[in-house]
Amino acid sequence: MPAIDPDDHTVAELTDELETVDDADELRAILEAERAGQDRDTAREAIRDRLEEIGAESDGVEAEDESDAESDDAETDADEPETEAEEDDGLSHPTRDKRHVRALADGDYADMWVFCETQGGELLEVSTEMLGKARELMDDFADEYGDEERVVAFLMGDDCEGLAEESIAYGADVAVYHDDHRLERFLHKPYTEIASHMARGEGSIESTDWRDYDKPRYVLFPATNNGRDLSAKVQAELDSGLASDCSDLFIEENEVSNPVKTGEPGVKKTFEKVLHMKRPDFSGFEYSTILCLDNPGREFHPQGCSVIPGSFEPMEPDHDRDGLVVEHDMQLDDDWFRVEITEYDRLEAGIDLTGHDVMVCLGRGIADDPTRGMELGLELVDAFEDAELGITRGIVTSSYEFEGHVEGYATEERQIGETGQVVAPDVYIAAGVSGAVQHKVGMDESDTIVAVNTDTDARIRDFSDYFIEGDLFEVLPRLTEAVEAGETALEAEAVADGGEDDD
Ligand SMILES: Cc1cc2nc3c(=O)[nH]c(=O)nc-3n(C[C@H](O)[C@H](O)[C@H](O)COP(=O)(O)OP(=O)(O)OC[C@H]3O[C@@H](n4cnc5c(N)ncnc54)[C@H](O)[C@@H]3O)c2cc1C
């Protein structure tokens, strides 16, 4: 029997005990004992981690253990590529080679980092919104835990020192920036490399001597197109997780009994300083709270999320606030700039959807033929004297391929709802829209709401004045005809007569 009997310990205790063992044979004996006893996955992983830490070769018990694990995998994962040729088909998962990455154990973590996205030499509004929320969270954190941890803005671009200073005015304590003319526009490879490098504190002394931790405790990214891209890549690089599209955040302790997290069935464990990341799910009918908790012997930091623009209020900028502005130093590989932006368009000022008599709003019900769906919506808009076309966020975030003549209508500036525009026309026609709560708050003050939907259980039915059960590809042309023939939208139910049910 080895000096440490794993059966006497929870996995968390065993992980601590293992720190005192530097002898590979002793560790293998402990692994044997674990396999002969409770045979807990997390305990075996902790022992293997320790073997790896002391640089022990894979042999003996460990090799046997790995091959067991492999045969388990083989049983459960029939799609795993078997030959080298299969692996190299160019379609393999891009993070395939990260399968055996080990995250930190017993790392030091501190501060809330905020990625401040910029555009055209300005901070995006969502960047200031996240800084405001981060300030509030970290002020509360200091009150609750007595530790003064900081809000750290991080950004990159061409000539962005001024924006780093501005982020201090919006609530950051520290702003780390990387300047390079090639970073004027978002490019995912260099942005990912720089952000991960900053977060790990691997820059020069000049850029890192203000911090003494391994990785940030928390990190926030904007849920914009670029922010979504960057957040996923950076969190993968840092061996952590990501809660995407969050609309509320708070920090609290959390007690869990999941054995994957506690290392032991029937044991409860309290995690401190947990970032609770709330996001609407099931088309916004329910909120989920996502937590990023450590496993025994494997830590997941930063706890990170992307934040939907418009979710928080920025603080009033205070240009006299004190803060530290740090230039980040790193050699940028030319190879990271192989993608060159040769042309770009700047969108004109947004479209004001408010103040129209009629709003025709299209949702993901157009999925079967997005271009045709958009054309039908526009034809109905044209049939009215004063109407505009709106869309749901479902369309904004879809990957529908629209033909050029309607493509421009699928952009965020036409989005209606909580994070889009709020409208209250006389008539609101929602075609192929489920009625998620985030959509509802942008339109439920409309005088008359007409819904066209194939699903009679769609939530929108609860707050519609007229519900037309039917396929929008059939109903919209008939509505257009009816309006052109001089009928009013309020008579829309009549259009559905003869074939479709209505109520
Ligand atoms: C933080 C946050 C903020 C958000 N803000 C907004 C916001 O401001 N605005 C917004 O809209 N959403 C917002 N959302 C997204 C929201 O939760 C929903 O996901 C979105 O509104 C769903 O869009 P949809 O109704 O087009 O799609 P779906 O929910 O997929 O609904 C499609 C509907 O079309 C119907 N349908 C299918 N085929 C047909 C057909 N041929 N004819 C007729 N009907 C058909 C289906 O029955 C279904 O009811 C937000 C989400 C988050 C997380």
The ligand as an ORCA input file, in Angstrom:
! r2SCAN-3c Opt
* xyz 0 1
  C     -29.631     39.364    -24.603
  C     -30.556     39.098    -25.758
  C     -31.171     40.146    -26.361
  C     -32.029     39.900    -27.414
  N     -32.635     40.967    -28.035
  C     -33.501     40.720    -29.018
  C     -34.154     41.797    -29.681
  O     -33.925     42.981    -29.410
  N     -35.042     41.489    -30.647
  C     -35.329     40.207    -31.027
  O     -36.154     40.005    -31.939
  N     -34.715     39.181    -30.431
  C     -33.801     39.408    -29.447
  N     -33.163     38.360    -28.895
  C     -33.352     37.008    -29.460
  C     -34.637     36.362    -28.959
  O     -34.412     35.713    -27.732
  C     -35.139     35.317    -29.976
  O     -34.117     34.362    -30.174
  C     -35.511     35.905    -31.331
  O     -36.392     36.998    -31.173
  C     -36.183     34.818    -32.158
  O     -36.357     35.289    -33.441
  P     -37.496     34.704    -34.367
  O     -38.831     34.916    -33.731
  O     -37.263     35.294    -35.717
  O     -37.114     33.169    -34.497
  P     -37.729     31.863    -33.861
  O     -37.818     31.962    -32.391
  O     -36.944     30.742    -34.430
  O     -39.217     31.790    -34.422
  C     -39.544     31.539    -35.752
  C     -41.051     31.427    -35.827
  O     -41.421     31.287    -37.193
  C     -42.485     30.340    -37.277
  N     -42.457     29.817    -38.648
  C     -41.599     28.912    -39.176
  N     -41.837     28.757    -40.483
  C     -42.873     29.567    -40.788
  C     -43.563     29.871    -41.992
  N     -43.219     29.309    -43.154
  N     -44.567     30.752    -41.944
  C     -44.926     31.342    -40.773
  N     -44.316     31.092    -39.607
  C     -43.270     30.243    -39.623
  C     -42.180     29.333    -36.197
  O     -43.352     28.654    -35.798
  C     -41.630     30.223    -35.090
  O     -42.653     30.648    -34.213
  C     -32.278     38.588    -27.862
  C     -31.639     37.542    -27.239
  C     -30.758     37.796    -26.242
  C     -30.027     36.652    -25.648
*
